[in-house]
Amino acid sequence: MKCKYVIFILLQKIENLPRKTGPHIPEFAGWEKRQTMKNQVQLIAYVDRLSGGGFDGLDGLLSGPFAGVFGGAHLLPFFTPIDGADAGFDPTDHTQVDPRLGTWEDVRSLSDTVELVADLIVNHISSSSPQFLDFSKNGSDSQYAGMFLTLDNVFPKGARESDLLGIYRPRPSLPFSPVTLLSGERKLLWTTFNPEQVDIDVRHPRAEAYLDSILREFQAAGIKMIRLDAVGYAIKKPGTSCFMIPETFDYIAELTAGAHALGIEVLVEIHSHYLKQIEIARQVDWVYDFALPPLVLHALFKRDTRPLAHWLSISPRNAVTVLDTHDGIGVIDVGADEDGTPGLLSPEEIDNLVETIHQRSRDQSRKATGAAASNLDLYQVNCTFLDALGGREPDYLIARALQFFAPGIPQVYYVGLLGGANDMELLARTGVGRDINRHYYTTGEIDDALRRPLVQKQIELIRLRNAHPAFGGEFQVNAPTVNRIEIRWTLREQWIELRADLSVPSASITGTSPAGEIRHMAIPDASDPV
């Protein structure tokens, strides 16, 4: 039997409410007052994996069944090629749209429908790129020789054991790949993520020209925001962790100034201790709230809202919030820092969180995480968010409501939007852990998903989040008891409040309508049959 969702009255005519711009962003060096991204829910999607084709198919969805649902869309790498070693994050040509998807003109056309976010892959370039192939062929005589980082580039006087062990790593190995170039020269290439993604010296003139050419293509295509992929690793300096060091902030500020000059805002992707996230947020346009997903899961698993409420009371307001993404569910963001500074959750709570995800997903997430798959990230569990909750749809809707009421601009991943399950067939075929949550949807699957009450209620919540003016006002959070949380937004006479009791669990949303009347929406008990 399908879960029964009790909707008393969903804030009537929310589509007609006035639209608001984004929340206030703290000032930082170089900040210019300007229009920010819309304070509306954004879609995250691979163009081909959601549309079943290219930009034409995605445009058809956004102007058809998803018309008016999203204020923006983060288009995951659509560059040449989309099917490399890392699902598009290793482009051979970052300035070209993969012709299987369409053209830059298609991107420009889509930007007339929604605000677009695109990835600027800062840290590395494909080993199949023209630049690297020229370097491989001509070795030290190549015009691109200094663009690619080697051990000698960073440590010209040699590296000590302490230097190498001090490098911050997302994976349990040193960031070097031994390679024999076509020229016959032997090199130890710096490869933070995998041998097909070769790190570049972002200060080298060739690298600067390369990244600038990408930004100009983005501007011409109407891209409103760039996500700086892996920028935390971009600056390497002997004797440091080579991750988010002071020189990295300097570089982000320079890159941001260049983007601002082209009318583009910047979203920084960093996984780190929560206090570092708060500090980073003071210096950039936008940051991800990566602490939110594990804290929401912890709250629902343990029926304890206190860590979540504490984080929401101090979290950056210039955040982009997520539950699920093309990557896994992160845990480092709620853990202790390297120097021993406690995290938002204890080591025992994090262990319990990860194990509960494995149990509720019937061990599917275990098969896609760590050494079980080719993705060896130390800080992520690979699983759809719905399967992480054991398929409990009321819990999932409560989680989504908590995300939408958290400070920041929400993004909804296409698999999560459609209530997708773990794709074990794709995982078995590719052996890539993250593919468990990167399903290729057909038109029929999308049509079926749109008939599900879970998906329909999510879309109702999205429309509510987009339209209610109070989300542009003042934020308050309170945890009156261990298992209850109350979140309220107020803008002059308009207000909206989420109250969740996770001992049930259940939640209710109460707020003003355009006419000033009080309206109410409820998410039912998780004990309802699914």
Secondary structure, DSSP 4 states (H G I P E B T S, - for coil): -PPPP--SB--TTGGGSPP-BPPP----TT-------BSS-EEEE-HHHHHSSSHHHHHHHHHTTTTTT-SEEEE---EEPSSSTTTTSS-SEEEEE-TTT--HHHHHHHTTTSEEEEEEE-SEEETTSHHHHHHHHHGGGSTTGGGB-BHHHH-TT---HHHHHTS--SSSS-SEEEEE-TTS-EEEEE-SS-TTEEEB-TTSHHHHHHHHHHHHHHHHTTEEEEEEETGGGS---TTS-SSS-HHHHHHHHHHHHHHHHTT-EEEE-----HHHHHHHHTTSSEEEETTHHHHHHHHHHHT--HHHHHHHHHS-SSEEE-S--SS-EE-GGGS--TT----SS-HHHHHHHHHHHHHHTTTHHHHTSGGGSS---TTEE---HHHHTTT-HHHHHHHHHHHHHSSSEEEEEHHHHTTPPP-HHHHHHH--GGGGG-----HHHHHHHHTSHHHHHHHHHHHHHHH-GGGGSEEEEE-SSTTEEEEEEEETTEEEEEEEETTTTEEEEEEE-TTS-EEEEEE--TTS--
